[in-house]
Structure formats: structure tokens, C-alpha cells
Amino acid sequence: MEKLTHIDDNGRAKMVYVGDKDDTKRTAVAEGTIKLSKETFKLIKEGNIKKGDVLSVAQIAGIMGAKKTSEIIPMCHNIFISGVDMNFMLDEKECSVHIKASAKTTGKTGIEMESLTAVSVAALTIYDMCKAVDKNMSIDNIRLLKKTGGKSGTYIIKDNS
């Protein structure tokens, strides 16, 4: 078994040194879903949630979440983010919003955590904006779909469905 890189010789947490690594172009794509009641889905779709335009606010929140990732994930490096793109797909059949975040950087460490955080914060924002009308929402299946760059190269999730 490979030694964990974020644990020192005393078994304590540490932030890994990445200063000697080469800068490479890196990308990451993550996704997640928030399931809603039919009523809540309809209110979002029609723009009738009292707190405002849910998807526009969630888009900005997701981008902000990506930018703040190193402040909330303890061992995550503060990196230069060169781009974040948020996409939302309304799924009427499932009464859900599918969220996808794509992020890019050129640097010494990956941008997976930023993409995952963007999806998480966007989903939490949708939850916050709709909780007055729907107490049964669920945030599901937040996961990394793809990452490129760095020493380990490209990773694409194997779909187990």
C-alpha cells in the first residue's frame, strides 16, 4: 500500500510540499444532483422562488466556492484558477437539477477539489434558496468525472450504472 502523502512520520496531518513539481495545464470536471419536489422544481423552472433566480445565484456561488476551496479544505493548496464554468440541467422527469463544474489551472497541483467544491456549493445554494418550500430535497452523487494534467495524467470515471 502506498504511503499517504498528507501524513507525517508521527501520524499527524501535513500539507504536502509541491514546490519542486512542474507546472502543467490541469483541468477537472465534477458533477452532482439536487432532487426536489415537483412544486419546487416548477417554481425554479418558472423563476418564482421568492429569494430570486435560483440558478443564477447558484452559478455565482459555485464559482465563489471554487475560489475559496483552499480556505475550507485543510490540506488543499491555494492555486491560481484560470477558469470555472458552471452548467445546470433541469431534469423534469426526475424533478432534479444536475450540476456540472469545469475548472482549469496551470500549476503544480490539481484542480479537482475546486470543481468538487463548486458543485457542492452550487447545490447547497439551491437548497438554501428553496428550503422554505421544500424540506425533502436531497443532494446526491457529487463526484469527479474527469481530470487531466500532472504526473498522473488523465483520469475519467468509470461509469458503474
C-alpha positions as CSV (number, residue, x, y, z in Angstrom):
1,M,0.0,0.0,0.0
2,E,1.3,3.4,-0.9
3,K,2.1,5.8,1.9
4,L,-0.4,8.6,2.5
5,T,1.3,11.9,1.5
6,H,-0.6,14.2,3.9
7,I,0.5,12.3,7.0
8,D,3.9,12.9,8.6
9,D,6.2,10.3,10.3
10,N,4.3,11.0,13.6
11,G,0.9,10.3,12.0
12,R,-0.1,13.9,12.0
13,A,-1.6,15.9,9.1
14,K,0.6,18.0,6.9
15,M,0.3,19.9,3.7
16,V,2.4,18.3,1.0
17,Y,5.3,20.3,-0.5
18,V,4.7,20.8,-4.2
19,G,7.4,23.4,-4.9
20,D,9.6,21.0,-7.0
21,K,6.8,19.8,-9.2
22,D,6.5,21.1,-12.8
23,D,3.7,23.5,-13.8
24,T,1.3,21.7,-16.1
25,K,-2.1,22.6,-17.6
26,R,-4.7,20.9,-15.5
27,T,-8.5,20.5,-15.8
28,A,-11.2,18.9,-13.7
29,V,-14.9,18.2,-14.2
30,A,-17.3,17.3,-11.4
31,E,-21.0,16.7,-11.1
32,G,-23.8,16.4,-8.6
33,T,-27.6,16.4,-8.4
34,I,-30.2,18.0,-6.2
35,K,-33.5,16.3,-6.1
36,L,-36.6,18.4,-5.5
37,S,-40.3,18.1,-5.1
38,K,-42.5,18.7,-8.2
39,E,-43.6,22.0,-6.7
40,T,-40.1,23.3,-6.1
41,F,-38.9,22.1,-9.5
42,K,-41.8,24.1,-11.1
43,L,-41.0,27.2,-9.0
44,I,-37.3,27.1,-10.1
45,K,-38.2,26.5,-13.7
46,E,-40.7,29.4,-13.8
47,G,-38.4,31.7,-11.8
48,N,-40.9,32.0,-8.9
49,I,-38.7,31.3,-5.9
50,K,-39.1,34.3,-3.6
51,K,-35.3,34.5,-2.9
52,G,-34.6,35.2,-6.5
53,D,-33.2,33.5,-9.6
54,V,-32.0,30.2,-8.1
55,L,-29.8,29.0,-10.9
56,S,-28.1,32.4,-11.5
57,V,-27.3,32.7,-7.8
58,A,-26.1,29.0,-7.7
59,Q,-23.8,29.7,-10.6
60,I,-22.1,32.6,-8.9
61,A,-22.0,30.7,-5.6
62,G,-20.3,27.7,-7.4
63,I,-17.6,29.9,-8.9
64,M,-17.1,31.6,-5.5
65,G,-16.9,28.2,-3.8
66,A,-14.1,27.1,-6.3
67,K,-12.2,30.3,-5.5
68,K,-12.4,29.7,-1.7
69,T,-11.6,25.9,-1.7
70,S,-8.2,26.2,0.0
71,E,-9.9,28.2,2.8
72,I,-12.3,25.4,3.7
73,I,-10.4,22.2,2.8
74,P,-7.5,22.0,5.3
75,M,-4.8,20.3,3.1
76,C,-5.8,21.9,-0.2
77,H,-3.2,24.3,-1.7
78,N,-4.2,27.8,-2.7
79,I,-3.9,27.7,-6.5
80,F,-4.3,30.1,-9.4
81,I,-7.6,29.3,-11.1
82,S,-7.7,30.3,-14.7
83,G,-11.3,29.4,-15.3
84,V,-14.5,27.9,-13.8
85,D,-17.6,27.1,-15.8
86,M,-20.9,26.0,-14.2
87,N,-23.7,24.2,-16.0
88,F,-27.2,23.3,-14.8
89,M,-29.6,20.9,-16.5
90,L,-33.2,20.8,-15.4
91,D,-34.5,17.2,-15.4
92,E,-38.3,17.4,-15.4
93,K,-38.8,13.6,-15.3
94,E,-36.6,13.3,-12.1
95,C,-37.6,16.7,-10.6
96,S,-33.9,17.5,-10.2
97,V,-31.1,19.8,-11.2
98,H,-27.9,18.3,-12.5
99,I,-24.9,20.4,-11.8
100,K,-21.6,20.3,-13.6
101,A,-18.5,22.3,-12.9
102,S,-15.4,22.5,-15.0
103,A,-12.2,24.2,-13.8
104,K,-8.8,25.0,-15.2
105,T,-5.4,25.9,-13.9
106,T,-1.8,25.8,-14.9
107,G,0.2,24.9,-11.9
108,K,1.9,22.4,-9.6
109,T,-1.2,20.7,-8.2
110,G,-4.6,19.6,-9.5
111,I,-7.9,21.4,-9.5
112,E,-10.2,18.5,-8.7
113,M,-11.1,19.9,-5.2
114,E,-12.1,23.2,-6.7
115,S,-14.5,21.5,-9.2
116,L,-16.0,19.3,-6.5
117,T,-16.4,22.3,-4.2
118,A,-18.1,24.4,-6.9
119,V,-20.7,21.6,-7.4
120,S,-21.2,21.3,-3.7
121,V,-21.6,25.0,-3.0
122,A,-24.0,25.4,-6.0
123,A,-26.1,22.5,-4.7
124,L,-26.1,23.9,-1.2
125,T,-27.2,27.3,-2.6
126,I,-30.1,25.8,-4.4
127,Y,-31.0,24.0,-1.2
128,D,-30.8,27.3,0.8
129,M,-32.9,29.2,-1.7
130,C,-35.6,26.6,-1.8
131,K,-35.7,25.3,1.8
132,A,-38.8,27.4,2.7
133,V,-40.9,25.5,0.3
134,D,-39.2,22.1,0.3
135,K,-37.8,20.3,3.3
136,N,-37.2,17.0,1.5
137,M,-34.5,18.0,-1.0
138,S,-31.5,15.7,-1.3
139,I,-28.1,16.4,-2.7
140,D,-26.7,13.3,-4.3
141,N,-23.8,11.8,-6.2
142,I,-21.2,14.5,-6.1
143,R,-18.2,13.1,-7.9
144,L,-15.2,13.7,-10.1
145,L,-15.9,12.9,-13.7
146,K,-12.5,13.7,-15.3
147,K,-9.2,15.3,-14.5
148,T,-6.2,16.0,-16.8
149,G,-2.6,17.1,-16.3
150,G,0.1,16.5,-13.8
151,K,2.3,13.4,-13.3
152,S,-0.7,11.0,-13.1
153,G,-2.2,12.2,-16.4
154,T,-5.8,11.8,-17.4
155,Y,-8.5,10.2,-15.3
156,I,-12.0,9.6,-16.5
157,I,-14.6,8.0,-14.2
158,K,-15.7,4.5,-15.0
159,D,-19.5,4.7,-15.0
160,N,-20.9,1.9,-12.8
161,S,-24.6,2.5,-13.8
